[in-house]
Amino acid sequence: MTTALHTTTQLQHRQVNGPVTICLYSDAAGSSPLVRFQTGQSAAAYTSARARFDANGRPTTDLPGLGDAAYTSAGNAVAAPSVVVLKGTTELLVTSAGSLADCKAVATAILPAL
């Protein structure tokens, strides 16, 4: 995380609830990255989750080259930018008050470990 964001990060909270793990970080830039993993995801569930982003005013854009499928959402006035990746049956969501580039860098750094 620290390397991907080029700033010191610290894990503030980790919550595990069945197939979902959420990690909230703090960093010097104040972007508060959140990383969410969900195992047991199908391509259909991934597509459904993407449709909910679009339906809730958070338009998505394909992000080729990450995992089996990936998209970005630039965020809006009330929601931070996000990158969502499906790799096998694991869905990874990275969101941050920083930039989409930061989210993509974090996702890219995590994917080899999945």
Residue pairs with C-beta under 8 A, 6 or more apart in sequence:
1 9
1 25
1 33
1 35
1 106
1 109
2 8
2 9
3 109
4 102
4 105
4 106
4 108
4 109
5 27
5 29
5 31
5 33
5 98
5 102
5 105
5 106
7 27
7 28
7 29
8 27
8 28
9 25
9 26
9 27
9 33
10 25
10 26
10 27
11 23
11 24
11 25
12 24
12 25
12 26
13 22
13 23
13 24
14 21
14 22
14 23
14 24
15 21
15 22
19 38
19 39
19 40
20 36
20 37
20 38
21 36
21 37
21 38
22 34
22 35
22 36
22 37
23 34
23 35
23 36
24 32
24 33
24 34
25 32
25 33
25 34
25 35
26 32
27 33
29 98
30 97
31 96
31 97
31 98
31 102
32 96
32 97
33 94
33 95
33 96
33 98
33 102
33 103
33 106
34 93
34 94
34 95
34 96
35 92
35 93
35 94
35 106
35 110
36 91
36 92
36 93
36 94
36 95
37 90
37 91
37 92
37 114
38 90
38 91
38 93
39 89
39 90
40 89
41 86
41 89
41 90
41 91
42 89
43 68
43 69
43 86
45 91
46 69
46 84
46 86
46 91
49 84
49 91
50 60
50 71
50 84
53 59
53 60
53 71
53 73
53 82
53 84
54 60
57 76
58 73
58 74
58 75
58 76
58 79
58 82
59 73
59 74
60 71
60 72
60 73
61 71
61 72
61 73
61 74
62 70
62 71
63 70
63 71
63 72
63 83
63 85
63 104
64 70
66 83
66 85
66 104
66 107
66 108
66 111
67 85
67 86
67 87
67 92
67 111
67 114
68 86
68 87
68 88
69 85
69 86
70 83
70 84
70 85
70 86
70 107
71 83
71 84
72 81
72 82
72 83
72 84
72 100
72 103
72 104
73 79
73 81
73 82
73 84
74 81
74 100
75 81
75 82
75 95
80 95
80 96
80 97
81 95
81 96
81 98
81 99
81 100
81 103
82 93
82 94
82 95
82 103
83 93
83 94
83 95
83 100
83 103
83 104
83 106
83 107
84 91
84 92
84 93
84 94
85 91
85 92
85 93
85 107
85 111
86 92
87 111
87 114
88 114
90 114
92 107
92 110
92 111
92 114
94 103
94 104
94 106
94 107
94 110
95 103
96 102
96 103
96 106
